[in-house]
C-alpha cells in the first residue's frame, strides 16, 4: 500500500473513532423509574341510559357534558352516556338492568320499578311534558275529525308525551285511534316531525323540547308546520337508579344534579337540555302517570 493510501486510511479510522466518542457523550442518561407514594385507583364506570328523546347524535351533544361534569365532581366514578337507536332497544336495556343510572320517560320510569330500579329524582318543568300534534299549514286540517282516515306519525308506541298523550287526546275528542287512523311509529321525535314536513303523514306527534330544538336548526319547519293541538301535561322524565348501587354514590349524584342551576357550568348543561333544574322525586311522584296509563289502557290500547 502506498504511503498516500495508508495516510488516508488512518485519517478515516481517526474520524470514525471521534464520531463514536461524540455519540457516546450525547447518550441520554440511564432511565430510572419514579414511584408515587399514593396508589393510582381506577374509576368505576357507571352507565347512564337516557331514553331516545332525541336521535343518538343529538342525545350525545346534549347529555355528554352532564356525564363529564358528574365524572369530574365525583371521585372514583366515571359516568358514560349510553344512547339507544330506538325505544324498543332502550326498553330492553332498561328492563334487563343494563344501566346503573337512567333517565327514562315517565311510562318507563313506572315500569322500571318492577325491574329493580328506584326513583330518586326527575326533570322539573312539568309544563313541558305534554304532547303536541303538528300539521302542515297548507293541509286544510281544522278539526280533530279531519284526521279520520289520515296518517299520523309518532316516535314509538311507548313514547308517553309524544305518542300516548296525543293518542289519548285524539280519542277523547271523538276519533277512534286504533280503527280510524293510519298510525305510523317512525322511531324518533325528529322523524315524526319530518314525516309531516315531507308530506309522508298528514299529522305528526312529538313534545315541545325536540320541536323547539329542530326549529332552531331548520327555520323552514316553522314556516311550513304549525302546532295544531296540545295535550295536558304529566310529571316529567324520571331519574332512576339500580337497586344494587351504593346509597353513598346516589347521594353524591343527587347533590350534583339537584344543584346544577347554582353554578355557571351547571346552568350551561341545563340550557342544552332546555331544562331549569332536576328535583328530588320518589315513587309517589308518578302516581298521576299510573292513573293516566290506566285510563289510556282502558280507552285507547293496552300498555299495562
C-alpha positions in Angstrom: 0.0 0.0 0.0 1.4 3.4 -1.0 2.2 6.0 1.7 -0.7 8.2 0.4 -3.3 5.4 0.7 -2.0 4.4 4.2 -2.3 8.0 5.4 -5.9 8.4 4.0 -6.9 5.1 5.7 -5.5 6.2 9.0 -7.3 9.5 8.9 -10.6 7.7 8.2 -10.2 5.5 11.3 -9.5 8.5 13.4 -12.6 10.2 12.2 -14.8 7.2 12.9 -13.4 6.9 16.5 -14.0 10.6 17.1 -17.6 10.3 15.8 -18.4 7.3 18.0 -16.9 9.1 21.0 -19.2 12.1 20.3 -22.3 9.9 20.1 -21.4 8.2 23.4 -21.1 11.6 25.1 -24.6 12.6 23.9 -26.2 9.4 25.0 -29.4 10.0 27.2 -28.9 9.3 30.9 -30.0 6.0 32.1 -33.8 5.7 32.7 -34.8 5.4 36.3 -38.5 4.9 37.1 -40.2 7.2 39.6 -42.8 6.0 42.0 -45.7 7.8 43.6 -46.4 7.4 47.2 -50.1 7.4 46.5 -51.7 4.4 44.8 -53.5 5.1 41.5 -57.1 3.9 41.7 -59.1 3.1 38.6 -62.5 4.8 38.5 -65.6 2.5 38.5 -67.6 3.0 35.3 -71.3 3.6 35.6 -73.6 3.5 32.6 -76.2 6.3 32.4 -79.0 5.5 29.9 -81.1 8.4 28.6 -84.2 7.4 26.7 -84.5 8.4 23.0 -85.9 11.9 23.5 -83.5 12.8 20.6 -81.7 10.9 17.9 -78.4 9.3 19.2 -76.2 12.0 17.8 -78.1 14.9 19.3 -78.5 12.9 22.5 -74.7 12.8 22.9 -74.4 16.5 22.1 -77.0 17.4 24.8 -76.1 14.9 27.6 -72.4 14.2 27.2 -71.4 17.4 29.1 -73.5 16.2 32.1 -71.6 12.9 32.1 -68.3 14.7 32.1 -69.4 17.0 34.9 -70.6 14.1 37.1 -67.3 12.3 36.5 -65.3 15.4 37.4 -67.3 16.1 40.6 -67.4 12.5 42.0 -64.2 10.8 42.9 -63.7 7.2 41.9 -66.7 7.2 39.5 -66.8 7.7 35.7 -70.2 8.2 34.1 -70.7 7.1 30.5 -73.8 8.1 28.4 -75.4 5.2 26.5 -77.8 6.1 23.8 -80.2 3.7 22.1 -81.3 3.6 18.5 -85.0 3.4 19.3 -87.4 2.9 22.2 -87.6 -0.8 21.9 -83.8 -1.1 22.3 -83.8 1.3 25.2 -86.7 -0.6 26.9 -84.8 -3.9 26.5 -81.7 -2.5 28.2 -83.6 -0.8 31.0 -85.8 -3.8 31.9 -82.7 -6.0 31.5 -81.0 -3.9 34.2 -78.2 -2.9 31.8 -78.0 0.7 33.1 -76.7 1.8 36.5 -78.5 5.1 36.3 -81.2 6.1 33.8 -83.3 9.0 32.7 -86.4 7.2 31.3 -89.7 8.8 30.3 -92.5 8.6 32.9 -94.0 5.4 31.4 -90.6 3.7 31.5 -90.0 5.2 35.0 -93.1 3.5 36.3 -92.2 0.2 34.5 -88.6 0.2 35.7 -89.6 -0.1 39.4 -90.7 -3.7 38.6 -87.2 -4.4 37.3 -85.1 -3.4 40.3 -84.9 0.4 39.9 -86.0 3.1 42.3 -86.9 6.7 41.6 -84.7 9.3 43.2 -85.3 12.4 41.1 -86.9 13.9 37.9 -86.6 16.7 35.4 -88.5 19.8 36.5 -90.7 21.9 34.2 -93.6 19.6 34.1 -95.5 22.1 31.9 -93.1 21.0 29.0 -94.1 17.3 29.4 -97.1 17.4 27.1 -97.8 16.1 23.6 -98.2 18.4 20.6 -99.7 17.5 17.3 -98.3 19.1 14.1 -99.9 19.6 10.7 -98.8 21.4 7.6 -100.1 25.0 7.4 -101.5 24.2 4.0 -103.1 20.9 5.0 -106.6 22.2 5.4 -106.9 20.3 8.7 -109.0 22.3 11.1 -110.6 19.8 13.5 -109.7 16.5 15.0 -112.4 14.9 12.9 -110.5 16.0 9.8 -107.8 13.4 10.7 -110.2 10.4 10.3 -108.8 8.1 7.6 -105.5 10.0 7.6 -101.9 9.0 8.6 -100.3 10.2 11.8 -96.6 9.7 12.8 -95.3 9.1 16.3 -91.8 8.2 17.6 -92.8 4.9 19.3 -95.7 3.2 21.0 -94.1 3.7 24.4 -93.3 7.4 24.0 -95.6 8.9 26.7 -95.6 12.6 25.8 -95.2 12.2 22.1 -97.4 9.2 21.5 -99.7 8.2 24.3 -100.8 11.7 25.3 -101.6 12.7 21.7 -103.4 9.4 21.1 -105.4 9.9 24.3 -106.2 13.5 23.2 -107.5 12.3 19.8 -109.5 9.5 21.4 -111.1 12.0 23.9 -112.1 14.3 21.0 -114.0 11.7 19.1 -111.5 9.8 16.9 -111.1 6.0 17.4 -107.3 6.0 17.2 -106.9 2.3 16.6 -109.5 2.0 13.8 -109.9 5.4 12.2 -106.2 6.4 11.9 -103.2 5.1 10.0 -100.8 5.1 13.0 -97.1 5.1 12.0 -94.3 4.7 14.5 -91.2 6.1 12.9 -88.5 5.7 15.5 -87.6 9.2 16.8 -89.0 12.6 17.6 -87.2 14.2 14.6 -88.6 11.6 12.2 -92.1 12.1 13.4 -91.8 15.9 12.7 -90.0 15.4 9.3 -92.7 12.9 8.2 -95.3 15.7 8.4 -92.9 18.3 6.8 -92.2 16.0 3.8 -95.9 15.1 3.4 -95.4 11.4 4.3 -98.1 11.8 7.1 -100.9 14.2 7.5 -100.1 14.9 11.1 -97.3 14.2 13.5 -96.9 13.9 17.3 -94.0 15.0 19.4 -93.4 17.1 22.5 -92.1 20.7 22.9 -88.3 20.4 23.6 -87.4 18.4 20.4 -89.8 20.6 18.3 -88.1 23.8 19.6 -84.6 22.4 19.1 -85.3 21.3 15.5 -87.0 24.6 14.6 -83.9 26.4 15.7 -81.8 24.3 13.3 -84.3 24.4 10.5 -86.4 27.5 10.5 -88.2 26.4 7.4 -90.1 23.9 9.5 -91.8 26.7 11.4 -92.9 28.3 8.1 -94.4 25.0 6.9 -95.8 23.4 10.1 -98.0 24.6 13.0 -98.8 23.1 16.4 -102.5 22.4 16.0 -103.2 20.8 19.3 -101.6 20.5 22.8 -102.4 17.9 25.4 -102.4 18.3 29.2 -99.1 17.7 31.0 -97.8 14.9 33.2 -94.8 14.7 35.6 -91.6 15.0 33.6 -88.9 12.4 32.9 -87.6 10.5 35.9 -84.2 9.7 37.4 -83.9 6.1 38.5 -81.0 4.1 39.9 -80.5 0.3 40.1 -81.1 -1.2 43.5 -77.5 -2.5 43.9 -75.8 0.9 43.6 -74.4 2.2 46.9 -76.5 4.8 48.7 -73.5 7.0 49.2 -73.0 7.3 45.4 -76.6 8.0 44.8 -76.4 10.9 47.4 -73.4 12.3 45.6 -75.1 12.1 42.2 -78.2 13.7 43.6 -76.1 16.5 45.2 -74.6 17.3 41.8 -77.8 17.0 39.7 -80.0 19.0 42.1 -77.6 21.9 42.3 -76.7 22.3 38.6 -78.7 25.6 38.5 -76.5 27.1 41.2 -73.3 27.5 39.1 -72.4 28.7 35.6 -71.2 25.3 34.4 -74.4 23.6 35.6 -76.6 26.2 34.0 -74.9 25.7 30.6 -75.5 22.0 30.9 -79.2 22.6 31.8 -79.6 25.1 28.9 -78.6 22.4 26.5 -81.5 20.3 27.8 -83.9 23.2 27.8 -84.4 22.5 31.5 -84.4 24.7 34.5 -83.4 22.1 37.1 -83.6 18.5 38.3 -85.6 18.0 41.5 -85.9 15.2 44.1 -88.7 12.7 43.5 -89.9 9.2 44.6 -92.3 6.5 43.5 -95.3 8.5 44.7 -94.4 11.4 42.4 -95.5 9.3 39.4 -99.0 8.3 40.7 -100.6 10.7 38.2 -98.8 8.7 35.4 -100.1 5.4 36.7 -103.6 6.9 36.8 -103.2 8.1 33.2 -101.9 4.8 32.0 -104.9 3.0 33.5 -107.2 5.4 31.6 -105.2 5.0 28.4 -105.2 1.3 28.6 -108.9 1.2 29.1 -109.8 3.7 26.4 -107.2 3.5 23.7 -104.9 0.4 23.7 -103.4 -1.7 26.4 -100.0 -0.7 27.8 -100.1 -2.2 31.3 
